[in-house]
Amino acid sequence: VSRLNYPLIDGVVNGCPSVLLEPQRTNLIPYSESLNNWIQERITTTVNSIISPQGNMSADKINIDSTANSTHQAYIGLLTNTVGNVCISGFFKKGEYEWVHIGSGNANSKAFFNLKNGTVGEKLQDVVSSNIIDYGNGWYRCVSVVNVSTTSNYWEFGMAVEDGNKIISGTPESGGLYAWGIQVENDSSYATSYIPNYGTSAGITRSAETANGA
């Protein structure tokens, strides 16, 4: 049974759908929605705090939990088994903070996104490309393609107060932002549709799709 891709303009379905055919891809993130299982760096995660792009109460909120003038983020270590382009993506919605950064922590390769205006900010180090897609109701899918030189990398996302700067001097009362559906894909110069992973360390794979006799 074919999957259908509905064109989105400013977060609203606009036009007729097309058949969605994608290559085989694996989401390497073992906890793509349970973000409290990530390593918490001066943050706390409140699970199931808002309606996600999936339409249920499954999105988490990350909040600052330190007064340190430092990074406030979640990260996870992965063996990608590839050297070259790796794509990290995630769905984010602004809270008290409107800037989010995502990317690889190994070489500070980050892309910044503004969740209030839906715009792409600065790209740091080995970020090849970045883009943002409006999913409606304040949610954006942020995509960053990083060229990695080693197969073992840390992948992270976190808050920022301004473009290009992930250092925050915050307080536990200053709030945070919302996150859901984080994905890391090997050998990839673009993000494919979201593949949920609820704890499989080897990743969850979606098989390639083809249409014959179309």
Backbone torsions as a table, in degrees:
resi	resn	phi	psi	omega
1	VAL	NA	125.1	-176.9
2	SER	-69.9	143.7	168.5
3	ARG	-87.2	149.1	-179.7
4	LEU	-112.2	140.5	178.1
5	ASN	-109.9	118.7	-178.7
6	TYR	-97.6	124.0	-178.4
7	PRO	-66.0	133.6	179.8
8	LEU	-110.2	130.4	171.8
9	ILE	-125.4	115.7	-176.6
10	ASP	54.5	37.9	175.7
11	GLY	80.4	7.9	-178.3
12	VAL	-121.6	134.4	176.7
13	VAL	-61.6	127.0	-175.7
14	ASN	-141.8	104.1	-179.8
15	GLY	109.2	-178.8	-176.3
16	CYS	-85.2	149.5	179.6
17	PRO	-76.5	161.5	173.4
18	SER	-124.4	159.4	177.1
19	VAL	-68.8	131.8	-178.6
20	LEU	-95.4	113.2	178.1
21	LEU	-119.9	119.2	-175.7
22	GLU	-128.3	154.9	175.8
23	PRO	-73.1	168.7	175.6
24	GLN	-65.3	131.4	177.7
25	ARG	-142.4	155.6	178.6
26	THR	-125.0	131.7	170.2
27	ASN	-88.6	109.8	-175.0
28	LEU	-78.8	-15.2	-179.6
29	ILE	-70.2	118.0	-176.7
30	PRO	-73.4	-22.6	178.0
31	TYR	-129.4	80.5	-174.0
32	SER	-76.0	-19.1	179.7
33	GLU	-120.9	-28.3	179.7
34	SER	-87.3	78.9	-170.8
35	LEU	-73.8	-11.9	175.4
36	ASN	-71.0	-12.6	176.1
37	ASN	-84.9	-8.0	174.7
38	TRP	-77.3	163.5	174.0
39	ILE	-72.7	126.4	-175.2
40	GLN	-97.2	114.4	-178.8
41	GLU	-105.6	95.8	-179.2
42	ARG	59.2	34.5	173.6
43	ILE	-139.1	164.6	166.9
44	THR	-125.0	151.9	-179.2
45	THR	-114.9	126.1	173.8
46	THR	-101.3	112.5	-173.4
47	VAL	-79.4	152.7	174.3
48	ASN	48.9	53.0	-174.6
49	SER	-103.0	-8.8	-178.4
50	ILE	-157.6	160.1	179.0
51	ILE	-70.9	128.9	-178.3
52	SER	-85.1	173.1	173.9
53	PRO	-60.5	-17.0	177.5
54	GLN	-76.1	-17.3	176.1
55	GLY	99.7	7.1	177.2
56	ASN	-126.2	172.8	-176.9
57	MET	-81.3	76.6	-174.2
58	SER	-132.4	-1.3	180.0
59	ALA	-86.7	144.6	-177.8
60	ASP	-100.3	160.7	172.5
61	LYS	-117.7	130.1	173.7
62	ILE	-101.1	133.3	-176.4
63	ASN	-125.3	144.8	174.8
64	ILE	-63.5	137.7	-177.5
65	ASP	-134.2	33.1	-177.3
66	SER	-161.2	152.5	174.7
67	THR	-95.6	5.5	-177.1
68	ALA	-66.0	141.2	174.1
69	ASN	-83.9	83.9	-169.8
70	SER	-160.1	-167.3	175.6
71	THR	-78.2	148.3	176.1
72	HIS	-132.6	100.1	-168.1
73	GLN	-157.1	171.2	172.4
74	ALA	-114.6	142.2	178.9
75	TYR	-145.4	162.0	-177.9
76	ILE	-149.8	140.9	179.3
77	GLY	-93.6	134.5	-178.5
78	LEU	-136.6	145.7	169.8
79	LEU	-97.7	109.6	-173.5
80	THR	-87.5	-14.1	179.6
81	ASN	59.9	24.7	178.2
82	THR	-150.2	150.5	170.4
83	VAL	-119.0	125.9	-174.4
84	GLY	137.9	-149.6	-176.2
85	ASN	-76.4	127.2	173.7
86	VAL	-127.2	137.4	-175.1
87	CYS	-108.2	126.1	171.7
88	ILE	-113.2	136.9	179.1
89	SER	-143.4	161.8	178.5
90	GLY	-169.1	160.0	177.8
91	PHE	-99.9	129.6	-176.4
92	PHE	-136.5	149.9	177.3
93	LYS	-138.5	137.3	-175.8
94	LYS	-68.2	145.2	170.2
95	GLY	-117.7	-119.9	173.3
96	GLU	-73.8	-24.8	176.2
97	TYR	-105.8	140.6	-177.4
98	GLU	-111.8	-5.7	176.7
99	TRP	-106.8	136.4	175.0
100	VAL	-129.2	146.5	172.9
101	HIS	-122.0	142.0	176.5
102	ILE	-136.9	151.3	177.6
103	GLY	155.6	-157.1	-178.8
104	SER	-99.9	136.8	179.9
105	GLY	-86.4	-11.4	-175.4
106	ASN	-63.1	-43.2	-178.7
107	ALA	-123.5	26.0	-178.7
108	ASN	54.4	40.5	179.9
109	SER	-89.1	99.1	-172.8
110	LYS	-127.5	150.3	166.6
111	ALA	-118.8	143.2	-177.7
112	PHE	-110.9	144.3	-177.3
113	PHE	-137.2	141.2	176.0
114	ASN	-99.0	116.1	-174.8
115	LEU	-86.8	-1.8	174.9
116	LYS	-91.1	-43.7	-177.5
117	ASN	-98.8	-11.5	-178.2
118	GLY	68.9	42.2	-176.5
119	THR	-122.1	155.8	177.5
120	VAL	-90.7	135.3	178.6
121	GLY	-103.0	-141.9	-173.0
122	GLU	-75.8	151.3	173.1
123	LYS	-114.3	131.1	-177.1
124	LEU	-111.2	147.4	173.3
125	GLN	53.9	-116.5	-169.5
126	ASP	-97.2	25.3	174.6
127	VAL	-75.3	121.6	-177.6
128	VAL	-82.5	-43.5	-178.7
129	SER	-156.3	162.0	176.4
130	SER	-153.2	148.9	175.8
131	ASN	-154.1	163.8	-177.1
132	ILE	-133.7	139.4	-176.6
133	ILE	-125.8	128.7	-179.1
134	ASP	-80.9	118.3	178.9
135	TYR	-103.8	7.0	178.3
136	GLY	84.7	161.5	178.1
137	ASN	57.1	30.5	178.1
138	GLY	84.5	-2.4	-178.4
139	TRP	-91.4	138.4	175.5
140	TYR	-129.8	141.2	170.2
141	ARG	-95.9	119.0	-178.4
142	CYS	-103.3	133.1	-174.2
143	VAL	-126.6	132.1	178.2
144	SER	-134.9	126.0	176.4
145	VAL	-103.8	122.6	-175.7
146	VAL	-116.9	134.0	174.8
147	ASN	-89.9	109.1	-174.7
148	VAL	-99.6	147.7	-179.5
149	SER	-107.6	-2.0	178.4
150	THR	-139.3	151.4	-176.5
151	THR	-80.1	-15.9	179.9
152	SER	-104.4	115.4	-174.9
153	ASN	-138.5	152.5	168.4
154	TYR	-95.4	134.9	178.0
155	TRP	-117.6	136.0	-170.0
156	GLU	-148.4	161.6	171.3
157	PHE	-145.6	153.1	-179.1
158	GLY	-170.6	-176.2	-176.3
159	MET	-91.8	156.0	173.5
160	ALA	-144.4	153.0	178.4
161	VAL	-96.1	-14.3	-179.9
162	GLU	-155.7	165.9	-178.7
163	ASP	-65.2	131.2	173.6
164	GLY	81.1	1.9	-176.7
165	ASN	-133.7	111.7	-177.7
166	LYS	-94.9	3.0	178.4
167	ILE	-83.8	126.0	-177.8
168	ILE	-125.0	136.0	168.5
169	SER	-105.9	88.9	-172.9
170	GLY	-115.7	-175.0	175.1
171	THR	-133.8	158.3	177.3
172	PRO	-59.1	-16.3	179.9
173	GLU	-90.5	-4.4	-172.7
174	SER	-83.6	-6.8	170.9
175	GLY	91.8	-152.9	-175.4
176	GLY	-170.6	-143.4	177.8
177	LEU	-149.8	173.6	-175.5
178	TYR	-105.7	145.9	-177.5
179	ALA	-145.0	151.8	-179.4
180	TRP	-167.2	149.2	168.3
181	GLY	64.1	58.1	179.2
182	ILE	-84.9	138.8	-175.3
183	GLN	-139.7	136.8	171.9
184	VAL	-124.3	126.5	-176.8
185	GLU	-122.1	134.0	178.4
186	ASN	-72.9	158.0	170.1
187	ASP	42.9	51.8	-169.4
188	SER	-136.0	129.3	174.8
189	SER	-102.1	4.8	177.1
190	TYR	-157.1	161.4	-180.0
191	ALA	-90.4	136.1	171.0
192	THR	-96.8	180.0	-177.6
193	SER	-61.1	153.6	-172.4
194	TYR	-63.9	133.8	177.7
195	ILE	-115.7	107.2	-179.1
196	PRO	-65.0	141.7	175.1
197	ASN	-135.9	117.0	-174.4
198	TYR	-103.7	24.9	174.4
199	GLY	133.6	8.4	-179.9
200	THR	-83.4	113.1	-173.6
201	SER	-66.1	-28.7	-179.7
202	ALA	-81.2	-5.0	-178.9
203	GLY	93.7	161.3	176.9
204	ILE	-111.9	128.4	-174.9
205	THR	-108.4	134.6	170.7
206	ARG	-103.3	127.0	-178.0
207	SER	-68.9	156.1	177.1
208	ALA	-64.6	147.8	-179.5
209	GLU	-114.5	137.2	178.3
210	THR	-134.2	156.6	174.8
211	ALA	-123.3	120.8	-179.8
212	ASN	-109.0	136.2	178.7
213	GLY	72.0	22.2	-176.5
214	ALA	-71.4	NA	NA
